């Protein structure tokens, strides 16, 4: 038997019990979860900010690390006993979509190709990736979402960054922090816009220029070579476009509420400015998990430079609130 967090309706999560299936679908991998991470996307789903949720009730969670306990008949990518990173970003392998599982009260619950807020998880083969041997478990969970997106934006989606480049980061949640830590290695000039007081104090340990709320952003119009936006605000996406040079690039990984639209001045684009959204840092996890880890010389750099807090599954609502309030960079559910 295992426990899983189930979103039953907006703003309500229940911990429910399920029997572990003895027979897996041919594309599925059964993983005993060690850690699972909570990001802004899950908060939005919890609050109903992604629009009508037609799959209620359903499981949650899309980044985790654990150990393979069983696998389907056609799974070749991983074997029983392998330590694996689980990610919402698709990789190599089979994927037959979501499935339903009855809880111990015989109610049918929806689960996606990856739903990992549970002590055991059934995950499609293409969401599983071997954990590098030198990477610890706590670091590994972040490679399911925050790291490939935040670091991937810098390594995969921006032209080679040089020392003389000026880069603006808007928002330093999980993804923003991963972008920051990656940018620090380039020794470029980093400026940060962050309104959360606790996060601003945390940023003082890094060599960055904090743009204070009292500063007039007009002083930074057309100033930056690049901008990475991850605040979750359409207003800040719009602001970011005005801050880059005429040949500059803004990449946004924001996930604003549904129906929030970006308003842009077409003349900004005519002048040569470029703006685009990032889907998982353009990462291919089968390749990029090791690529990013090697970029940092196989050091567990993210857990040492981010504010991370662990929670038990029964306290998942508190974890959601702490992430939502910006008190931490990442909440980790420990099993």
N, C-alpha and C positions, 0 to 999 in steps of 0.2 A: 504494500500500500504506500501511496505517496500523497503529499499535500501540495496544492497549487492555489495561487491567488487568482480568483475569478472576478472579472468586472461584471457585476450583475445589472447595474444601471449607472447613470451618470453620478460620479462622486461616491460610489459605493463598491467596495471590494470585500469579498468573502473568501475565507480560507476554507477550501473544500477538499474532501478526501476522494481518492481514486485508486482503483486496483491497477497494478502494473500489468499491461497486456503480455501474455506469454508468446503470442504470435504477432510479429511486427509486419507492417506493410513492407513491400519489397524495397522501397526507397528510404525507409526510416532507420534512424539510429537512436537507441535508448541511452541517455547520458545521465549519470548521477551528478547533479549540479554541486559545485563547490561554492562559487560566487556568481551572482547575477547583478548587473548594473542598471540603474534607473536614469533615464535621460529625459530631456524636455518633451520629446515626442510622446513618451508614455504618459507624461503629465497631461498633455493636451487630450490624449485619448481618454484618460480618467475624468477630465473635466467636461468632455463633450465638445471640445473646441475644433474637432476635425470634421464636424458635420454629423449627419445622421449615422448612427452605428447600427448597421443591419445585421451584425453578427452576435449581438448580445443574447445570452451571456457568453463570455469568452475568456480564454487565458490571455496573459500579458507577458511582456518581456522579450527583448530582442538582442541582448548581449550577455554572454556568460562564459564560464569555463568549467570543465568537469572531466569525468572519466567515462569512456564507453563501456557499457555493461552488456549490450546486445545490439544486433544489427539485422536488417532485412536481407533477404536472399540475394539481392542484386547490388548490395552496397560493397564497393571495392576500395573506396578511398581511405577508410579507417577500419581498424580492427578492435576487437574486445581488449580492453586494458589500455588503449591509447588515451593520452591526455589531450583534450581538444578545446579549442576556442570556438564559440558559437556566435554567429553574426547574422544580422538581417540582410547583409550584403551577399548577393548570390555569388557562388563560385562554381567549381567543377562538381559534377555529380548529378544524381537523379533528383527530381522534384515533381511529385504528383499532387502538390497543393496541400490545403488544410484537411482537417478530419474532425470527427466528433468522438467524444468519449463520455460514457455515462459515469457520473459520480456515484458514491456509495448509497445515495438516496434515489438512484435510478433516473436522475435528470440528465438529459443530453446537453453537453457543453461543447462549444466550438473551440478549436485550437488551430492556429495558423501553422505554416511551415516551420515557424520557430516561435515557441512560447515558453519562456524559461524562468518565470517566477514560480518555481516549483522544485521540490527536492529531487525529482526525476523529471526528465523532459524527453518527449518524442520529437526529434528534429529531422527534417529532410536532409539527405546526404549532402546536398549542395550548400548547406549552411554550416558545415563542420570543417574545421581546419586544424591540423596538427599544431600543438603548442611547442614552440622552440624549447629545447631542454633547459637552457639557462634562464628562461623567463619564469619568474615566480607566478603563483596562481593569482595573486591580487593584481599584478601588472597585466596578466593575460586577459582578465575580464574586460579591461578597457580597450583591448584590441578588437572587440566585437562591434564597437560603434564609435566611441569618442576618438580613439587614436587614428583609425584609418581615415575618418572624416577630417579631423583637425590637422593632423600631420600630412595627410594626403593632399589637402588643398595647397599646402606650401610646396610639397615635393613633386606633385603630379600636375598641378593646374596653374601654377604661376611660373613665368619664365625664371631663369636662374637669377636668384637674388644676390646682389653684391653689397659690399660694405657701405657704399655711398647711397644706396636706396633708402628711401623713407617709407615705412609701412605703418598703416593705421589698423589697429584691432578694435572692433566695436563689440563689446560683450566678452566676458571671460568666464563663461560657464565651462562645462566639460570640454566642448569642442574648441572654444576660444583659448582655453589654457593649453590644449595640445598644439594649437597653431603657434602660440607664444613660445612654448618650450622648443619647438622645432625651429622657429625663426631666430631664437637666441644663438643657435650654432652658426648662423650665417653672419653674425656680428653687424647686421644692418641697424639702422636707426628705427627703433620701435616706439610708437606712440599708442596709448591705450585710452579708450573712452569707456569708462565703467562707473555706473552710478551707485552700485551697491557698496555701502560703507565697509562691510567686512571684507569684501573682495578687494577693495581699494587698499586697505591696510595690508592684506596678504601680498599685493603686488609690489609693495615697497622693498621686498627682498630681491627683486629682479632689476636689471639695468634697463628700465623702460621710462619713458616720459609720460606721466599721467596728465591727461587733459582734464582739468577740473571742470566741474559743472558750471562754475562761475565764468570760465573762459568763454569768450565769444567764438563760436566755431567759424564765423566769417573770417577770422584771422588765418584759418587753415584751408580756405577755398583754393582748389587747384594746387594743392601743396604736396600730396603724397603720390608716390609711384604706384603703390598698391594699397588696397584696403580689403580686409577680411572681416565680414560682418556676420555675427552669430548671436545677436541679442534677442531675436524673435520679434522684432518690431519693424513694420513696414516703413514707419517714419525714419528709422535709422538706416534702412536700406537706401531710401531716397537721399538722406543726408550724406551717406557714404559716397554716392555718385558725385555729389558736389565737391567733395574733398579731394578727389584724385585729379591728377594732371590731365591735360587733353589727350595724352597717349597712355593714360593710366588704366588699371584694371581693378574692378571691384568684384570679389567673389563672395556670394552670400550662402550661408548654410542655415539661415533662419527658417523657422517653421511657424509663421504667424497663424493666428486663427483663420479658419475657413471664411471666405468672403471678404477678407481684408485684401485690398488691391494696392499695388504699387503705382504711384503717379510719377512719371518721369517727364522732364523737359526734353523733347526730341532734339533740340539744338545741342544738348550735351553730348548726344551720340554722334551727331553730325561732325562735331569737333574732333572725334576720334576716341572718345572714352568708350570702354567696353565693360559690360556688366553681364554676369551669368551666375546661375545657381549651381551649387555643388551637390551631386548625388553620391554621398559616401566618399568624398575626396577623390572621386574617379579611381578608387582603389579596386584592385583585383586581389582579394585576400590570399588566394593560393600563392601569389607571388609577393605581395606587398607586406604581409605580416613579418616575414623574415627580412625584407628589404628595409623596413622602418627600424626594426630591432637592431639590425646590423649598422644602420645609419648612426645609432647611438652606441656603437661598439658593444652591443649585447649587454647594456646596462639597463637596470630597471629605473628609468629616469622619471617616468610620469607619476608614479606613486610617491616619489620623494619631493616632487615639486607641485603637488596639488592637494587641496583640502578634501580628503576623502573620509567618509564615516560609514561604519558598518552597522547593520540592523539585522534583527531576526525577522523571519517571514511574518510573524504575528504582528510586528510593528511596522508593516509596510506603509500604512497610512501616514505615520509620522515621517517616514522617509520621503514620501511624496510631498508632504508639506515643507520639509526642509529644502528640497530641491526647488520647489515652486517659489519659496521665499528668497532664494538666492543665498542661503546660509552656507552652502557647501558647493564644491565643484562636481562631486559625484557621490551618490548614495549607493552603497553596495549591500545587497542582501546576502548574508552568510548562512550557509546550510551546514 
